[in-house]
Amino acid sequence: VQLVESGGGLVQAGGSLKLSCAASGIAFSTYAMAWYRLAPGKQREWVATLTSGGSTNYADSAKGRVTISRDNAKNTVFLQMNSLKPEDTADYYCNANRNYGAGSMNYWGQGTQVTVSS
């Protein structure tokens, strides 16, 4: 199983970035996909989730600025981030999760770095 993020980079405050996460080795359409971020000196923070059924949920810090979407034909999940702020600076990680009865399968990507300059 591989989750490979891309699309990070350096952007000025107020700018936009679109992150991508390409998955392989899983039945992608059956997994809930999520994005998390880890900023220096902080705990990992959940950003957004998109279920296999198409439901979305966003952290309060992301609502109105961030959109999660997926292309099941390309086994890819996206995170469109607008109106970026310096506090959005972090490593962003893709997560794939599926529940199987009493257990679950959970996979992580290696992360992509986002830096927002003021």
Short mmCIF file of the C-alpha atoms (twelve columns), coordinates in Angstrom:
data_MODEL
# 
_entry.id   MODEL 
# 
loop_
_atom_site.group_PDB 
_atom_site.id 
_atom_site.type_symbol 
_atom_site.label_atom_id 
_atom_site.label_alt_id 
_atom_site.label_comp_id 
_atom_site.label_asym_id 
_atom_site.label_seq_id 
_atom_site.Cartn_x 
_atom_site.Cartn_y 
_atom_site.Cartn_z 
_atom_site.pdbx_PDB_model_num 
ATOM 1   C CA . VAL A 1   0.000   0.000  0.000   1 
ATOM 2   C CA . GLN A 2   1.260   3.446  -0.892  1 
ATOM 3   C CA . LEU A 3   -0.127  6.911  -0.341  1 
ATOM 4   C CA . VAL A 4   1.938   9.564  -2.087  1 
ATOM 5   C CA . GLU A 5   1.241   13.215 -1.399  1 
ATOM 6   C CA . SER A 6   2.252   16.064 -3.670  1 
ATOM 7   C CA . GLY A 7   1.476   19.707 -4.269  1 
ATOM 8   C CA . GLY A 8   3.041   21.289 -1.229  1 
ATOM 9   C CA . GLY A 9   5.310   24.276 -1.436  1 
ATOM 10  C CA . LEU A 10  5.894   27.862 -0.451  1 
ATOM 11  C CA . VAL A 11  3.046   30.320 -0.869  1 
ATOM 12  C CA . GLN A 12  2.309   33.814 0.355   1 
ATOM 13  C CA . ALA A 13  -0.449  34.470 2.833   1 
ATOM 14  C CA . GLY A 14  -3.772  34.714 1.025   1 
ATOM 15  C CA . GLY A 15  -2.652  32.328 -1.666  1 
ATOM 16  C CA . SER A 16  -3.863  28.866 -2.596  1 
ATOM 17  C CA . LEU A 17  -2.477  25.377 -2.921  1 
ATOM 18  C CA . LYS A 18  -3.986  22.097 -4.048  1 
ATOM 19  C CA . LEU A 19  -2.563  18.984 -2.475  1 
ATOM 20  C CA . SER A 20  -2.933  15.571 -4.037  1 
ATOM 21  C CA . CYS A 21  -2.625  12.082 -2.615  1 
ATOM 22  C CA . ALA A 22  -2.360  9.150  -4.978  1 
ATOM 23  C CA . ALA A 23  -3.185  5.776  -3.481  1 
ATOM 24  C CA . SER A 24  -2.211  2.320  -4.633  1 
ATOM 25  C CA . GLY A 25  -2.691  -1.141 -3.227  1 
ATOM 26  C CA . ILE A 26  -6.099  -0.496 -1.688  1 
ATOM 27  C CA . ALA A 27  -9.689  -0.572 -2.888  1 
ATOM 28  C CA . PHE A 28  -9.622  3.197  -2.882  1 
ATOM 29  C CA . SER A 29  -13.322 3.855  -3.366  1 
ATOM 30  C CA . THR A 30  -14.163 1.889  -0.219  1 
ATOM 31  C CA . TYR A 31  -11.901 3.938  2.042   1 
ATOM 32  C CA . ALA A 32  -12.582 7.129  3.905   1 
ATOM 33  C CA . MET A 33  -9.834  9.573  3.013   1 
ATOM 34  C CA . ALA A 34  -8.596  12.309 5.279   1 
ATOM 35  C CA . TRP A 35  -5.956  14.974 5.568   1 
ATOM 36  C CA . TYR A 36  -4.030  15.760 8.714   1 
ATOM 37  C CA . ARG A 37  -1.272  18.228 9.396   1 
ATOM 38  C CA . LEU A 38  1.656   18.470 11.760  1 
ATOM 39  C CA . ALA A 39  3.162   21.825 12.545  1 
ATOM 40  C CA . PRO A 40  6.492   22.260 14.332  1 
ATOM 41  C CA . GLY A 41  6.038   22.005 18.073  1 
ATOM 42  C CA . LYS A 42  2.392   21.019 17.804  1 
ATOM 43  C CA . GLN A 43  0.361   17.845 17.853  1 
ATOM 44  C CA . ARG A 44  -1.017  16.300 14.719  1 
ATOM 45  C CA . GLU A 45  -4.238  18.001 13.713  1 
ATOM 46  C CA . TRP A 46  -7.077  16.597 11.661  1 
ATOM 47  C CA . VAL A 47  -8.045  18.838 8.735   1 
ATOM 48  C CA . ALA A 48  -10.768 17.152 6.694   1 
ATOM 49  C CA . THR A 49  -12.383 13.817 5.877   1 
ATOM 50  C CA . LEU A 50  -14.236 12.538 2.836   1 
ATOM 51  C CA . THR A 51  -16.030 9.254  3.326   1 
ATOM 52  C CA . SER A 52  -16.499 6.545  0.744   1 
ATOM 53  C CA . GLY A 53  -20.106 7.677  0.542   1 
ATOM 54  C CA . GLY A 54  -19.141 11.244 -0.259  1 
ATOM 55  C CA . SER A 55  -19.754 12.926 3.087   1 
ATOM 56  C CA . THR A 56  -17.312 15.610 4.119   1 
ATOM 57  C CA . ASN A 57  -16.258 16.984 7.461   1 
ATOM 58  C CA . TYR A 58  -13.864 19.805 8.205   1 
ATOM 59  C CA . ALA A 59  -11.991 21.088 11.205  1 
ATOM 60  C CA . ASP A 60  -13.184 24.482 12.354  1 
ATOM 61  C CA . SER A 61  -9.846  25.949 11.280  1 
ATOM 62  C CA . ALA A 62  -10.462 24.699 7.740   1 
ATOM 63  C CA . LYS A 63  -14.137 25.443 7.208   1 
ATOM 64  C CA . GLY A 64  -14.759 27.928 4.426   1 
ATOM 65  C CA . ARG A 65  -11.171 27.814 3.188   1 
ATOM 66  C CA . VAL A 66  -10.557 24.159 2.435   1 
ATOM 67  C CA . THR A 67  -12.255 21.636 0.164   1 
ATOM 68  C CA . ILE A 68  -11.571 17.911 0.146   1 
ATOM 69  C CA . SER A 69  -12.463 15.934 -2.949  1 
ATOM 70  C CA . ARG A 70  -11.646 12.610 -4.544  1 
ATOM 71  C CA . ASP A 71  -11.385 11.014 -7.951  1 
ATOM 72  C CA . ASN A 72  -12.049 7.321  -7.489  1 
ATOM 73  C CA . ALA A 73  -11.138 6.590  -11.104 1 
ATOM 74  C CA . LYS A 74  -7.640  7.941  -10.404 1 
ATOM 75  C CA . ASN A 75  -7.382  6.695  -6.800  1 
ATOM 76  C CA . THR A 76  -6.597  10.224 -5.746  1 
ATOM 77  C CA . VAL A 77  -7.802  12.545 -3.022  1 
ATOM 78  C CA . PHE A 78  -7.289  16.294 -3.128  1 
ATOM 79  C CA . LEU A 79  -7.160  19.135 -0.661  1 
ATOM 80  C CA . GLN A 80  -7.818  22.572 -2.109  1 
ATOM 81  C CA . MET A 81  -6.658  25.236 0.315   1 
ATOM 82  C CA . ASN A 82  -7.511  28.887 -0.198  1 
ATOM 83  C CA . SER A 83  -6.871  32.066 1.771   1 
ATOM 84  C CA . LEU A 84  -3.844  30.440 3.336   1 
ATOM 85  C CA . LYS A 85  -2.470  31.820 6.585   1 
ATOM 86  C CA . PRO A 86  0.989   31.517 8.139   1 
ATOM 87  C CA . GLU A 87  -0.560  29.274 10.786  1 
ATOM 88  C CA . ASP A 88  -1.402  26.783 8.037   1 
ATOM 89  C CA . THR A 89  2.320   26.062 7.736   1 
ATOM 90  C CA . ALA A 90  2.771   22.350 8.415   1 
ATOM 91  C CA . ASP A 91  3.497   18.977 6.927   1 
ATOM 92  C CA . TYR A 92  0.271   17.645 5.460   1 
ATOM 93  C CA . TYR A 93  -0.460  13.940 5.539   1 
ATOM 94  C CA . CYS A 94  -2.964  11.827 3.673   1 
ATOM 95  C CA . ASN A 95  -4.788  9.056  5.530   1 
ATOM 96  C CA . ALA A 96  -6.861  6.147  4.278   1 
ATOM 97  C CA . ASN A 97  -9.128  4.334  6.690   1 
ATOM 98  C CA . ARG A 98  -11.654 1.567  6.405   1 
ATOM 99  C CA . ASN A 99  -13.497 -0.204 9.174   1 
ATOM 100 C CA . TYR A 100 -13.845 -3.962 9.047   1 
ATOM 101 C CA . GLY A 101 -16.214 -5.081 11.790  1 
ATOM 102 C CA . ALA A 102 -14.198 -4.945 15.000  1 
ATOM 103 C CA . GLY A 103 -11.052 -3.722 13.305  1 
ATOM 104 C CA . SER A 104 -9.847  -1.217 10.750  1 
ATOM 105 C CA . MET A 105 -7.213  -0.703 8.108   1 
ATOM 106 C CA . ASN A 106 -5.358  2.561  8.368   1 
ATOM 107 C CA . TYR A 107 -2.621  3.902  6.093   1 
ATOM 108 C CA . TRP A 108 -0.552  7.088  5.975   1 
ATOM 109 C CA . GLY A 109 1.410   8.899  3.349   1 
ATOM 110 C CA . GLN A 110 4.869   10.382 3.845   1 
ATOM 111 C CA . GLY A 111 3.651   13.967 3.916   1 
ATOM 112 C CA . THR A 112 4.079   17.101 1.863   1 
ATOM 113 C CA . GLN A 113 5.334   20.366 3.281   1 
ATOM 114 C CA . VAL A 114 3.315   23.557 3.097   1 
ATOM 115 C CA . THR A 115 4.905   26.847 4.057   1 
ATOM 116 C CA . VAL A 116 2.874   30.047 4.129   1 
ATOM 117 C CA . SER A 117 4.859   33.250 4.346   1 
ATOM 118 C CA . SER A 118 3.448   36.422 5.848   1 
# 
